[in-house]
Amino acid sequence: MSAKLKKWQSQAPANTMILGEHSVVYGHPAIACAVDQYVTIEWQQRSDKGLHIVSALGEHHTQINQISKHPKLNFVIAVLQAFQSRLNFGLDITIHSEFSSTIGLGSSAAVLAAMISGLNHICQAQLTLIEQFSLGHKIIIDIQGRGSGTDLAASLAGGMIFFQPVNENQAKPIIKKLPINLPLVLIYSGYKTPTAEVLKQVAIDWQDKPNKLKMLYRSMAKITRGALYALEHHQFENFYQACKDYQKQMENLGVSDSVLDEIIMALNGCADIHCAKISGSGLGDCVLGIGELNLCSNQAQKILSHYQSIQIQISQQGAYSEAL
C-alpha cells in the first residue's frame, strides 16, 4: 500500500508601512507592521512531479524539472525555482487571499512570505528568518529591479518591526520585533501609482538637487530612529509627532497629492485618530491613520464617505506553516 500523500498549510499576514518610505530604498531604516488580513496557501503532495497552482490571479500547470513561468504568478514561480533542487515530489498549490491586491496591504509580499515559509517547512530547509528574508529580497530585486523588502520583512516576522536594510555600514539586514499593539485604519484613495513610477518621478523632480534630496532622506531616517526610541520607551505622543513630521517630509518630497492631502485633513478631524500619513510610496494608494474612526467632525465624515476604509489590527503572528 502506498504511503498517504501529505498536506500542509501556510499563512502570512498582510502588511503596511508606518515610517521609512522612500528613504529605506537608500539604506535608511523603516518601521512597518503585519496586519490581521491573511494569505493562506494549501499544499497537497502529488504522486508525480507536477506542480499545479491555483489562485485568483491565475492557474498554472508545470513540472518540477522544468518550472515554466506565468505572467501573473512571478513571485510564486520564483520561490518554487529557489527550492527546486530540494523538491522531490509534485504539489497542488492553492492560494487564497482575504484582501484585494488593489489595496495597499502588500499582497505580493504576503504571498512571497507564505510561499517561502511553506517550502522552507515542506523541504525541511531550516532557513532562519534573515535567510528567508534574504531569499525573498533577492526575488523582489530580480522581478522588480528594486525594493527594500520592508513589506516582506513585516509579513515574515509578524508584529510591528524596525527594519534596517543592508547598506555600506550594515552587512546584514536587521529585523527587530517591537512589542507594540495599536489600532490602525487605512483609507484607500481609489488609485495607485506603481512604486517604480513614483521613484522615477522623484528622481526627475530632484535631478538638479541631489544633495538636498540626500539631506531629505537623512532627515527622514532621523525621524524614523526617533520614532523607534519613542516606541521602545512607550512615549506614544512623540511617536505620533514623528509620524506627522514624516508626512511633512513626504509632502516636501512631492509624493503627496491633493486627494491624499484631503484624506489626511479629514482623518485629522477625527478625535480618536492620533496622526495620519501616507502609507507607501505616495501619489495614490493608502493613507494610514493611527487610532479609530470615531468622533469625526461632519466635514471629516463627508470627505471620508467617498473612500474605502479598513480598520485593522497588528498581527503578532508572522508567516508560519504546519502539516495537516
C-alpha positions in Angstrom: 0.0 0.0 0.0 1.4 3.4 -1.0 2.2 6.0 1.7 -0.5 8.6 2.3 0.1 11.8 0.4 0.8 14.7 2.8 -0.9 18.1 3.2 0.3 21.3 4.6 -1.0 24.8 5.2 0.9 28.1 5.2 -0.3 31.5 6.3 1.2 35.0 6.1 -0.2 38.4 7.2 -0.7 41.4 5.0 1.5 44.4 6.0 1.6 48.1 5.9 4.4 50.6 6.1 4.4 53.1 9.0 7.7 55.0 8.6 10.6 54.9 6.2 9.0 55.3 2.8 11.5 56.3 0.1 14.5 56.7 2.4 14.6 52.9 3.1 15.3 52.3 -0.6 18.6 54.1 0.0 19.7 52.1 3.1 17.9 54.1 5.8 15.7 52.3 8.5 11.9 51.8 8.4 9.1 50.8 10.7 6.3 48.6 9.4 3.8 46.1 10.7 1.9 42.9 9.8 -1.8 43.3 9.9 -4.8 40.9 10.5 -5.7 40.1 6.9 -4.1 36.9 5.6 -2.9 35.0 2.6 -3.3 31.2 3.0 -1.7 28.5 0.9 -2.9 24.9 0.9 -0.3 22.4 -0.3 -1.1 18.8 -1.3 1.6 16.4 -2.1 1.3 14.7 -5.5 2.4 11.2 -6.6 4.0 12.7 -9.7 6.3 15.6 -10.4 3.6 18.0 -11.4 3.2 21.5 -9.9 -0.4 22.8 -10.2 -1.0 26.3 -8.9 -4.5 27.8 -8.4 -5.0 31.4 -7.3 -7.3 34.4 -8.0 -4.6 35.8 -10.3 -4.3 32.7 -12.5 -3.9 28.9 -12.8 -0.7 27.3 -13.9 0.4 23.7 -14.6 4.1 22.9 -14.8 6.7 20.3 -13.8 9.5 20.3 -11.1 12.3 19.5 -13.5 11.3 22.4 -15.8 9.3 25.1 -14.0 7.7 27.3 -16.6 6.7 30.9 -16.0 3.3 32.5 -15.7 3.0 36.3 -16.2 0.7 36.8 -13.1 2.5 34.3 -10.8 6.1 35.7 -10.9 6.7 35.5 -7.1 5.2 32.0 -6.8 7.2 30.6 -9.6 10.4 32.3 -8.4 10.1 30.7 -4.9 9.4 27.3 -6.5 12.6 27.7 -8.6 14.6 28.7 -5.5 13.6 25.4 -3.8 13.6 23.3 -7.0 16.6 21.2 -6.1 15.1 20.3 -2.7 11.7 19.2 -4.1 11.4 15.5 -4.9 7.6 15.3 -5.3 4.9 17.4 -7.1 2.5 19.7 -5.3 -1.0 21.1 -5.8 -0.8 24.7 -4.5 -4.0 26.6 -3.8 -3.6 30.3 -2.8 -6.4 32.3 -1.1 -6.2 35.9 0.0 -8.6 37.7 2.4 -7.8 41.0 0.8 -7.7 42.6 -2.6 -4.3 43.2 -4.3 -5.6 46.7 -5.2 -5.5 47.9 -1.6 -2.1 48.8 -0.1 -1.6 45.8 2.1 1.5 44.4 0.5 -0.3 41.4 -1.1 2.6 40.3 -3.2 5.0 40.4 -0.2 2.4 38.3 1.8 2.2 35.7 -0.9 6.0 35.7 -1.1 6.3 35.2 2.7 3.7 32.4 2.7 5.4 30.6 -0.2 8.9 30.8 1.4 7.5 29.7 4.8 5.7 26.8 3.2 8.6 25.5 1.1 11.1 26.0 3.9 8.8 23.7 6.0 8.0 21.2 3.3 11.6 20.8 2.2 12.9 20.9 5.8 15.4 23.6 4.7 15.5 25.2 8.2 16.2 28.7 6.9 16.3 31.4 9.6 14.1 34.5 9.5 17.0 36.5 8.0 17.8 33.7 5.5 14.1 33.6 4.4 14.1 37.4 4.1 17.4 37.4 2.0 16.0 34.8 -0.4 12.7 36.7 -0.8 14.5 40.1 -1.2 16.7 38.6 -4.0 13.5 37.5 -5.7 12.0 41.0 -5.3 15.1 42.6 -6.9 15.1 40.0 -9.7 11.5 40.7 -10.6 11.0 44.4 -9.8 14.6 45.7 -10.2 14.4 47.5 -6.8 12.6 47.4 -3.5 13.8 47.4 0.1 11.8 44.3 1.1 10.4 46.1 4.2 6.9 44.7 3.4 8.3 41.1 3.1 10.2 41.5 6.5 6.9 42.5 8.2 4.9 39.6 6.7 7.6 37.1 7.6 8.2 38.3 11.2 4.7 39.5 12.2 4.0 42.3 14.7 5.5 45.8 14.4 9.1 45.7 13.2 12.1 48.1 13.0 13.9 47.2 9.7 17.4 48.2 8.9 18.3 47.2 5.3 21.8 46.4 4.2 23.9 49.5 3.5 27.7 50.4 3.4 27.8 50.2 7.3 25.4 47.3 7.7 26.4 43.9 6.1 23.2 42.0 7.2 19.7 43.3 7.4 18.2 43.8 10.9 14.5 42.8 11.6 13.7 43.8 15.2 10.2 43.0 16.6 8.6 45.7 18.7 6.1 44.5 21.4 3.5 47.2 20.4 -0.2 46.9 19.5 -2.0 49.9 18.0 -5.4 50.2 16.2 -4.8 51.3 12.6 -7.1 52.5 9.8 -6.3 52.5 6.1 -8.1 54.8 3.7 -7.7 53.8 0.0 -7.5 56.8 -2.4 -9.1 54.8 -5.2 -6.0 54.7 -7.4 -2.3 53.7 -7.3 0.9 54.8 -9.0 3.3 51.9 -9.2 6.3 52.4 -6.8 8.8 52.2 -9.6 7.0 55.1 -11.4 6.9 57.2 -8.1 10.6 56.6 -7.6 11.2 57.6 -11.3 9.1 60.8 -10.8 11.1 61.7 -7.6 14.4 61.2 -9.5 13.2 63.5 -12.3 11.9 66.2 -9.8 15.2 66.2 -7.8 17.8 65.6 -10.5 19.2 69.1 -10.2 19.2 68.9 -6.3 20.9 65.6 -5.4 22.5 67.0 -2.2 19.2 68.4 -1.0 17.5 65.0 -1.7 20.2 63.2 0.3 19.6 65.6 3.2 15.8 65.0 3.0 16.4 61.2 3.2 18.7 61.7 6.1 16.1 63.8 7.9 13.5 61.0 7.2 15.9 58.5 8.7 16.4 60.6 11.8 12.6 60.8 12.3 12.3 57.0 11.9 15.1 56.4 14.5 13.4 58.9 16.9 10.1 57.1 16.4 11.8 53.8 17.3 13.1 55.4 20.5 9.7 56.7 21.4 8.0 53.3 20.8 10.7 51.4 22.9 10.1 53.9 25.7 6.3 54.0 25.3 6.4 57.7 24.6 3.4 57.5 22.2 2.8 61.2 21.8 6.4 61.5 20.5 5.7 58.6 18.1 2.6 60.3 16.8 4.5 63.5 16.3 7.2 61.6 14.4 4.5 60.3 12.0 3.2 63.9 11.4 6.8 65.1 10.8 7.4 62.3 8.3 4.3 63.2 6.4 5.6 66.8 6.1 8.8 65.3 4.5 6.7 63.2 2.1 5.0 66.5 1.1 8.4 68.1 0.7 9.5 65.1 -1.5 6.5 65.8 -3.8 4.6 62.5 -3.3 1.5 63.8 -1.5 -1.2 64.9 -4.0 -4.4 66.8 -3.4 -6.5 63.6 -2.8 -4.1 62.3 -0.2 -3.9 65.8 1.4 -7.7 65.8 1.7 -7.9 62.3 3.3 -5.2 63.3 5.8 -7.0 66.5 6.7 -10.3 64.6 7.2 -8.6 62.0 9.4 -7.1 64.8 11.5 -10.7 65.9 12.0 -11.4 62.7 14.0 -10.8 62.9 17.7 -9.7 59.3 18.1 -7.1 59.4 15.2 -3.7 60.4 16.8 -1.9 61.0 13.5 -2.3 60.4 9.7 0.2 60.0 6.9 0.8 58.4 3.6 1.5 54.6 3.8 3.6 53.5 0.9 5.3 55.4 -1.9 2.6 58.0 -2.4 0.8 59.6 -5.4 -2.2 57.4 -4.5 -2.7 54.1 -2.7 -3.4 54.5 1.0 -3.4 56.9 3.9 -2.7 55.4 7.4 -4.4 56.7 10.4 -3.3 55.5 13.9 -6.3 55.2 16.1 -10.0 54.6 15.4 -12.6 56.3 13.1 -14.7 57.7 16.0 -15.9 61.2 16.8 -15.2 62.6 13.3 -16.5 66.1 12.5 -19.3 66.3 10.0 -16.9 67.6 7.3 -14.5 64.8 8.0 -17.3 62.2 7.8 -18.5 63.7 4.5 -15.0 63.5 2.9 -14.2 60.0 4.2 -17.5 58.6 3.0 -16.1 58.9 -0.6 -13.3 56.5 0.1 -12.9 52.9 1.1 -11.7 52.4 4.7 -10.4 49.4 6.5 -10.0 49.2 10.3 -7.1 46.8 11.0 -5.1 45.4 13.9 -1.5 44.5 14.1 -1.0 40.7 13.6 1.6 39.4 16.1 1.8 36.1 14.1 4.1 36.2 11.1 4.4 33.7 8.3 4.1 30.1 9.5 3.4 26.6 8.1 2.2 23.3 9.5 1.4 19.8 8.4 -2.3 19.0 8.3 
